[in-house]
Amino acid sequence: MRFRSHLLTAAAVGLALYPRTPWRAALTILSGVALDTDHFLLYALRSGDWSPVGALRYDRWRHHPPRRGDTRPRYGSLRSVAHEPQITLPLAWLAALLWSPLRPVAVGLTVHLALDLHLPRYDWRVRRRARGRCERCGIAGVPLEVHALVHPRYGGRRWSAHNYALWCTACARAVREARTSAHLPGVPSPECRSAEGETSL
């Protein structure tokens, strides 16, 4: 989710919940967008570029499909553990219960992480189709996650079950490495295409 979406949503929630206490509304808005500072820090540490302008340019560039001959480095996921809702939200709400002035912070963080939630990852249609097995290698009894065959950013259908597959960690890593080596992070490798053919039945 883009910065502007986080800002506008956090502002709407903050003003709706705290219309008579501007400082609480401001705290909700601030915490609704400040969580994204980890993106900048990870970018700066990986690239060596500490310029906010450079980070914004990189963010705009990485959201476009890769072009042939473009060898600029991509720095992978720029999400720290702070973006894990199962870690951040219990801590934030526990702190808010112990000290009530922190409740707007917990609300802002909740809004931010709710907007970041990628619903297709929890698609029950894909999980039911896979029947507890990796759709690439067939292994069962290991943690499995839903992955996009072609990311919606690069033209994949966001809500189509046929554009997603349930893979184990090893298969997901293999596909990610194949995409990275080809400099095509959103385009499926030949293995992905075969998986796409299998999952569309």
C-alpha positions as CSV (number, residue, x, y, z in Angstrom):
1,M,0.0,0.0,0.0
2,R,1.3,3.5,-0.9
3,F,2.2,6.2,1.6
4,R,-0.7,8.4,0.4
5,S,-3.2,5.6,1.1
6,H,-1.8,5.1,4.6
7,L,-1.9,8.8,5.3
8,L,-5.5,9.4,4.1
9,T,-6.9,6.3,5.8
10,A,-5.1,7.0,9.1
11,A,-6.3,10.6,8.9
12,A,-9.9,9.6,8.4
13,V,-9.8,7.1,11.2
14,G,-8.0,9.5,13.6
15,L,-10.4,12.3,13.0
16,A,-13.4,10.0,13.2
17,L,-12.3,8.5,16.5
18,Y,-10.9,11.6,18.2
19,P,-12.8,14.6,16.8
20,R,-12.4,16.6,20.0
21,T,-8.8,15.7,20.9
22,P,-6.6,16.8,18.1
23,W,-3.4,15.4,19.7
24,R,-4.9,11.9,19.7
25,A,-5.9,12.3,16.1
26,A,-2.4,13.5,15.2
27,L,-0.8,10.6,17.1
28,T,-3.1,8.1,15.2
29,I,-2.1,9.7,11.8
30,L,1.6,9.7,12.7
31,S,1.7,6.1,13.9
32,G,-0.3,5.1,10.8
33,V,2.5,6.3,8.5
34,A,5.7,6.2,10.7
35,L,5.8,2.4,10.5
36,D,7.1,2.8,6.9
37,T,10.3,4.3,8.1
38,D,11.7,0.7,8.1
39,H,11.4,0.7,4.3
40,F,13.7,3.7,4.1
41,L,16.2,2.3,6.6
42,L,16.4,-1.1,4.9
43,Y,16.8,0.6,1.5
44,A,19.5,2.9,2.8
45,L,21.4,0.1,4.5
46,R,21.3,-2.2,1.4
47,S,22.0,0.5,-1.2
48,G,24.2,2.9,0.7
49,D,21.9,5.8,-0.4
50,W,20.7,7.8,2.6
51,S,18.8,10.3,0.5
52,P,15.0,10.4,1.0
53,V,14.7,11.5,-2.7
54,G,16.7,8.5,-3.8
55,A,14.5,6.2,-1.8
56,L,11.4,7.7,-3.3
57,R,12.8,7.4,-6.8
58,Y,13.7,3.8,-6.1
59,D,10.2,3.1,-4.8
60,R,8.6,4.5,-7.9
61,W,11.0,2.6,-10.2
62,R,10.5,-0.8,-8.5
63,H,6.7,-0.6,-8.9
64,H,7.1,-0.7,-12.7
65,P,7.6,-3.8,-14.8
66,P,11.3,-4.5,-15.5
67,R,12.6,-3.6,-18.9
68,R,15.1,-5.5,-20.9
69,G,18.6,-4.2,-20.4
70,D,17.8,-2.6,-17.1
71,T,20.4,-4.0,-14.7
72,R,19.8,-1.6,-11.8
73,P,19.8,-3.7,-8.5
74,R,16.6,-4.6,-6.8
75,Y,16.9,-4.9,-3.0
76,G,14.1,-7.4,-2.4
77,S,11.6,-7.0,0.4
78,L,12.1,-3.8,2.4
79,R,9.8,-5.0,5.2
80,S,11.2,-5.4,8.7
81,V,9.8,-7.5,11.5
82,A,7.8,-4.4,12.6
83,H,5.5,-5.2,9.6
84,E,4.6,-8.6,11.0
85,P,1.1,-8.0,12.5
86,Q,1.3,-11.1,14.8
87,I,4.3,-9.4,16.5
88,T,3.6,-5.7,16.4
89,L,-0.1,-5.6,17.2
90,P,-0.1,-7.7,20.4
91,L,2.8,-5.5,21.7
92,A,1.1,-2.3,20.7
93,W,-2.3,-3.2,22.2
94,L,-0.7,-4.5,25.4
95,A,1.2,-1.2,25.8
96,A,-2.1,0.6,25.1
97,L,-3.9,-1.3,27.8
98,L,-1.2,-0.6,30.3
99,W,-1.0,3.1,29.4
100,S,-4.1,4.6,27.8
101,P,-2.3,7.6,26.0
102,L,-0.8,4.9,23.7
103,R,-4.2,3.8,22.3
104,P,-4.0,6.2,19.3
105,V,-0.6,4.6,18.4
106,A,-2.1,1.1,18.6
107,V,-5.0,2.3,16.4
108,G,-2.7,3.8,13.8
109,L,-0.5,0.7,13.7
110,T,-3.6,-1.5,13.3
111,V,-4.9,0.7,10.4
112,H,-1.5,0.6,8.7
113,L,-1.1,-3.2,9.0
114,A,-4.7,-3.8,7.9
115,L,-4.0,-1.9,4.7
116,D,-0.9,-3.9,4.1
117,L,-2.7,-7.2,4.5
118,H,-2.5,-9.1,1.3
119,L,-5.8,-11.1,1.3
120,P,-4.9,-13.5,-1.6
121,R,-2.3,-15.1,0.7
122,Y,-5.1,-16.4,2.8
123,D,-7.2,-17.6,-0.2
124,W,-9.1,-20.6,1.0
125,R,-9.8,-21.6,-2.7
126,V,-6.1,-22.1,-3.4
127,R,-5.6,-24.0,-0.1
128,R,-8.7,-26.2,-0.7
129,R,-7.4,-27.0,-4.3
130,A,-3.9,-27.9,-3.0
131,R,-5.2,-30.2,-0.3
132,G,-2.3,-29.6,2.0
133,R,0.4,-30.2,-0.6
134,C,2.9,-27.9,-2.3
135,E,1.5,-27.4,-5.9
136,R,5.1,-27.4,-7.3
137,C,6.8,-30.4,-5.7
138,G,3.9,-32.2,-4.0
139,I,5.4,-32.2,-0.5
140,A,3.0,-32.3,2.5
141,G,3.3,-31.7,6.2
142,V,5.4,-28.6,5.9
143,P,4.5,-24.9,6.1
144,L,2.8,-23.7,2.9
145,E,2.1,-20.2,1.6
146,V,0.0,-18.8,-1.3
147,H,2.2,-17.0,-3.9
148,A,1.2,-15.1,-7.0
149,L,2.3,-16.7,-10.3
150,V,2.3,-13.2,-11.9
151,H,2.2,-10.4,-9.5
152,P,-0.8,-8.0,-10.0
153,R,1.7,-5.2,-10.3
154,Y,2.9,-6.9,-13.5
155,G,-0.5,-7.7,-15.0
156,G,-1.5,-10.8,-13.0
157,R,-5.2,-11.1,-12.0
158,R,-5.4,-10.1,-8.3
159,W,-8.5,-12.0,-7.4
160,S,-8.3,-15.0,-9.6
161,A,-7.4,-18.3,-7.9
162,H,-5.7,-19.5,-11.1
163,N,-3.0,-16.8,-10.6
164,Y,-2.0,-18.2,-7.2
165,A,-0.3,-21.4,-6.1
166,L,0.4,-23.0,-2.7
167,W,4.1,-23.6,-2.4
168,C,6.5,-24.8,0.3
169,T,9.4,-22.5,1.4
170,A,11.9,-24.3,-0.8
171,C,9.9,-24.0,-3.9
172,A,9.0,-20.4,-3.3
173,R,12.8,-19.6,-2.8
174,A,13.6,-21.5,-6.0
175,V,11.1,-19.5,-8.0
176,R,12.2,-16.2,-6.4
177,E,15.9,-17.0,-7.3
178,A,14.9,-17.9,-10.9
179,R,13.0,-14.6,-11.2
180,T,15.9,-12.6,-9.7
181,S,18.5,-14.2,-12.0
182,A,16.4,-13.3,-15.0
183,H,15.8,-9.8,-13.7
184,L,12.1,-10.4,-14.1
185,P,10.7,-10.4,-10.6
186,G,7.0,-10.4,-11.7
187,V,7.2,-12.7,-14.6
188,P,6.9,-16.4,-13.9
189,S,9.8,-18.7,-14.7
190,P,9.2,-21.9,-16.9
191,E,8.5,-23.8,-13.6
192,C,5.9,-21.2,-12.6
193,R,4.2,-21.5,-16.0
194,S,4.0,-25.3,-15.6
195,A,2.6,-24.8,-12.1
196,E,0.1,-22.3,-13.5
197,G,-1.0,-24.9,-16.0
198,E,-1.5,-27.4,-13.3
199,T,-3.4,-25.1,-10.9
200,S,-5.8,-23.9,-13.6
201,L,-7.5,-27.3,-13.8
